[in-house]
Amino acid sequence: MKYALITGSSRGIGKAMAEILAAKKQNLLLVARTAGLLESLANSLKQQYGIDVDWFAVDLTEPGASVKILQWCTENEYSVDILINNAGYGLSGSFDSFSAKEQTDMMQVNMNVLVELCALFLPELKKAPAAHILNIASTASYQAVPGLSLYAASKSFVRYFSRGLRHELKHTGVRVTTVCPGGTNTDFAERANLASKARKAGEKVNMSSEAVAKIAINAMYAGKAEVITGFINKLGATLVWLLPKKISETVAAGIYNEG
Ligand SMILES: NC(=O)c1ccc[n+]([C@@H]2O[C@H](COP(=O)([O-])OP(=O)(O)OC[C@H]3O[C@@H](n4cnc5c(N)ncnc54)[C@H](OP(=O)(O)O)[C@@H]3O)[C@@H](O)[C@H]2O)c1
């Protein structure tokens, strides 16, 4: 039986993608830290759609987390043909207000685990006649964002790595898609402790996790290379591309770099 493995599927965009895939009768493997949320989502999707769903609670900052996920799949004979690297979070504030451990933990989840899972699951994905890797980056990946500097840089990494990997895999059955959401109403802002100006700006333009998830899953099945969610976010990324970096960075600092 084939499965879609989704990291960060206990809540937010990851949960919404799980719900969309379940409605398409796709078997699912859910991964995040919060066992209670994963278990209740798995149970409700199994009941509602008659699909197979299992879950694995793991903190992706733990050393060896990616290997544990692969071992869990191997032991249970779960064959993955869709890998969705969605788990991620931000740290908002000046760079030196966080410890080196806090910084590298975020890099571990946003970047290293994503790379490790691509490396660990690629041999199996390549065996499938058609397979997908969907990596979730961010519109923050298009520019430096003072106040979210390392987060934005981690998402730039995701975007460039994913595009390169897509090219490398063009003669295989594996399609790599990168989706760049802008502000989305999830627990992200709370966990990142986003500045109040950024939250206020978000109130007017944020998308729902369901809308973002729908765009992401459609882009994945269409085999698209890179998709920015929503018109306003596309416009924003275009302006960032057109404007001198000093201007876009000063504007971002005014929104994200409070204090
Ligand atoms: N919301 C936005 O405005 C926005 C904008 C652009 C990009 N994104 C990106 O979209 C993706 C999904 O974020 P979201 O907005 O849906 O945020 P969210 O509601 O906070 O969900 C984040 C998911 O990642 C999981 N996660 C976080 N840290 C983890 C860890 N150490 N180990 C295992 N799982 C972990 C969380 O599960 P547990 O808490 O259960 O571990 C949760 O399922 C992220 O990559 C984020 O960077 C979000």
The ligand as an ORCA input file, in Angstrom:
! r2SCAN-3c Opt
* xyz 0 1
  N       1.502     30.379      8.800
  C       2.236     31.172      8.042
  O       2.026     32.406      8.014
  C       3.313     30.583      7.160
  C       3.829     31.389      6.115
  C       4.823     30.864      5.299
  C       5.284     29.589      5.491
  N       4.774     28.822      6.510
  C       5.327     27.469      6.679
  O       4.288     26.529      6.633
  C       4.666     25.358      7.350
  C       3.530     24.948      8.282
  O       3.380     25.948      9.267
  P       1.951     26.369      9.860
  O       1.711     27.764      9.459
  O       0.930     25.339      9.570
  O       2.330     26.424     11.410
  P       1.782     25.588     12.670
  O       0.306     25.665     12.748
  O       2.589     26.097     13.826
  O       2.199     24.091     12.310
  C       3.546     23.678     12.328
  C       3.611     22.175     12.260
  O       4.995     21.758     12.387
  C       5.111     20.860     13.487
  N       6.380     21.057     14.175
  C       6.905     22.233     14.604
  N       8.056     22.006     15.265
  C       8.255     20.667     15.261
  C       9.244     19.817     15.798
  N      10.283     20.296     16.502
  N       9.139     18.481     15.616
  C       8.082     17.984     14.923
  N       7.105     18.730     14.391
  C       7.188     20.064     14.566
  C       3.933     21.212     14.409
  O       3.520     20.108     15.170
  P       3.667     19.987     16.756
  O       3.504     21.337     17.347
  O       2.627     18.997     17.142
  O       5.031     19.437     16.881
  C       2.836     21.530     13.390
  O       2.220     20.355     12.961
  C       5.974     25.714      8.075
  O       7.066     25.177      7.373
  C       6.002     27.229      8.028
  O       7.309     27.738      8.069
  C       3.810     29.284      7.329
*
